[in-house]
Amino acid sequence: MTKKKIAFSLLLFLSLLTISCKDDALPKPSSYLRLDYPEAKYVNFENECAYSFEINSDAIIKKEKECDFAITYPKMKATIYLTYKPVTNNIEKLLKDAQKLTYGHVIKADDILEQPYLNPNKKVYGMFYQVEGNAATNAQFYATDSTKNFITASVYFYAKPNYDSIMPAASYIKNDMQRLMETLKWK
């Protein structure tokens, strides 16, 4: 081979080497598992307590004490705790306690959205709270007839609070909680 051919081959090799190495290797960004849940089917939950409501048929409901219930979602590792208290000239204290429970999450919450609920036909009045951010609970509500009955509910996940990763499950359960509140009936 002549010197010209060797020089040309070397120049061609170096050119190809330079052109082929344009893309820099970058680390892939973090990602989360996509979670899709089945469409919720609701059934009426009757009990011996002063109230009834509709519940997702995929949830498991267990009586905790008297008229308090734990509604679990094993696939999502979450539980809604439903607490009943009778109203006996203590409505202001019950309301204050319910609001204190919600606003205790202000430290970790990015925002707390309040959604009033009024249904004069069924005498159900309350407030639904959606807590955004890495708080221990993302949804809570209280409901009352303001004379005899008072209920609070909050959802807890059995995982480190990471709003982005539990968002699909939190949204699904939030919808169930809203349905529970909207179908609440006093006996």
PENORRA-V321477 format. One record per residue. N is the residue number from 1. SS is DSSP state (hx for helix, st for strand, lp for the rest). PHI is phi in radians with two decimals (999 if undefined). Layout:
# PENORRA-V321477
n->(N;N)
ss->(SS;SS)
phi->(PHI;PHI)
This chain:
# PENORRA-V321477
n->(1;2;3;4;5;6;7;8;9;10;11;12;13;14;15;16;17;18;19;20;21;22;23;24;25;26;27;28;29;30;31;32;33;34;35;36;37;38;39;40;41;42;43;44;45;46;47;48;49;50;51;52;53;54;55;56;57;58;59;60;61;62;63;64;65;66;67;68;69;70;71;72;73;74;75;76;77;78;79;80;81;82;83;84;85;86;87;88;89;90;91;92;93;94;95;96;97;98;99;100;101;102;103;104;105;106;107;108;109;110;111;112;113;114;115;116;117;118;119;120;121;122;123;124;125;126;127;128;129;130;131;132;133;134;135;136;137;138;139;140;141;142;143;144;145;146;147;148;149;150;151;152;153;154;155;156;157;158;159;160;161;162;163;164;165;166;167;168;169;170;171;172;173;174;175;176;177;178;179;180;181;182;183;184;185;186;187)
ss->(lp;lp;hx;hx;hx;hx;hx;hx;hx;hx;hx;hx;hx;hx;hx;hx;hx;hx;hx;hx;lp;lp;lp;lp;lp;lp;lp;lp;lp;lp;lp;lp;lp;lp;lp;lp;lp;lp;lp;lp;lp;st;st;st;st;lp;lp;lp;lp;lp;st;st;st;st;st;st;lp;lp;lp;st;st;st;st;st;st;lp;lp;st;st;st;st;st;st;hx;hx;hx;lp;st;st;st;st;st;st;st;st;st;lp;lp;lp;lp;hx;hx;hx;hx;hx;hx;hx;hx;hx;hx;hx;hx;hx;lp;lp;lp;lp;lp;st;st;st;st;st;st;st;st;st;st;st;lp;lp;lp;lp;st;st;st;st;st;st;st;st;st;st;lp;lp;lp;lp;lp;st;st;st;st;st;st;lp;lp;lp;lp;st;st;st;st;st;st;st;st;st;lp;lp;lp;lp;lp;hx;hx;hx;hx;hx;hx;hx;hx;hx;hx;hx;hx;hx;hx;hx;hx;hx;hx;hx;hx;lp;lp;st;st;lp)
phi->(999;-1.48;-1.10;-1.13;-1.17;-1.16;-1.10;-1.11;-1.10;-1.14;-1.14;-1.12;-1.08;-1.14;-1.10;-1.12;-1.11;-1.20;-1.17;-1.30;-1.87;-1.30;-1.34;-1.46;-1.37;-2.04;-1.20;-1.32;-1.22;-1.11;-2.45;-2.10;-1.15;-1.42;-2.05;-2.01;-2.05;-1.17;-1.09;-1.25;-2.08;-1.87;-2.25;-1.33;-1.91;-1.74;-2.70;-1.45;-1.42;-1.42;-2.65;-2.47;-2.88;-1.70;-2.32;-1.10;-1.17;-1.45;-1.46;-1.96;-1.89;-2.35;-1.29;-1.58;-2.77;0.66;-2.03;-1.79;-2.31;-2.00;-1.87;-1.79;-2.16;-1.03;-1.16;-1.79;0.93;-2.43;-2.46;-1.71;-1.75;-1.91;-2.11;-1.91;-2.41;-1.30;-1.61;-2.38;0.95;-2.26;-1.06;-1.11;-1.13;-1.10;-1.13;-1.09;-1.12;-1.13;-1.22;-1.11;-1.03;-1.17;-1.36;-1.20;-1.60;-0.99;-1.03;-1.68;-1.37;-1.47;-2.84;-2.18;-1.68;-1.81;-2.26;-1.14;-2.23;-2.32;-2.36;-1.11;-1.09;-1.73;0.97;-2.08;-2.29;-3.03;-2.46;-1.88;-1.99;-1.98;-1.77;-1.76;2.05;-1.57;-1.47;-1.15;-2.28;-1.82;-2.51;-2.61;-2.69;-2.30;-2.52;-2.66;-1.75;1.23;-2.19;-2.28;-2.20;-2.56;-2.25;-2.13;-2.54;-2.62;-1.85;-2.28;-1.78;-1.61;-2.75;-1.07;-1.08;-2.41;-0.91;-1.14;-1.39;-1.70;-0.92;-1.08;-1.19;-1.08;-1.15;-1.07;-1.25;-1.02;-1.11;-1.13;-1.16;-1.12;-1.10;-1.01;-1.12;-1.25;-1.80;-1.10;-2.30;-1.54;-1.70)
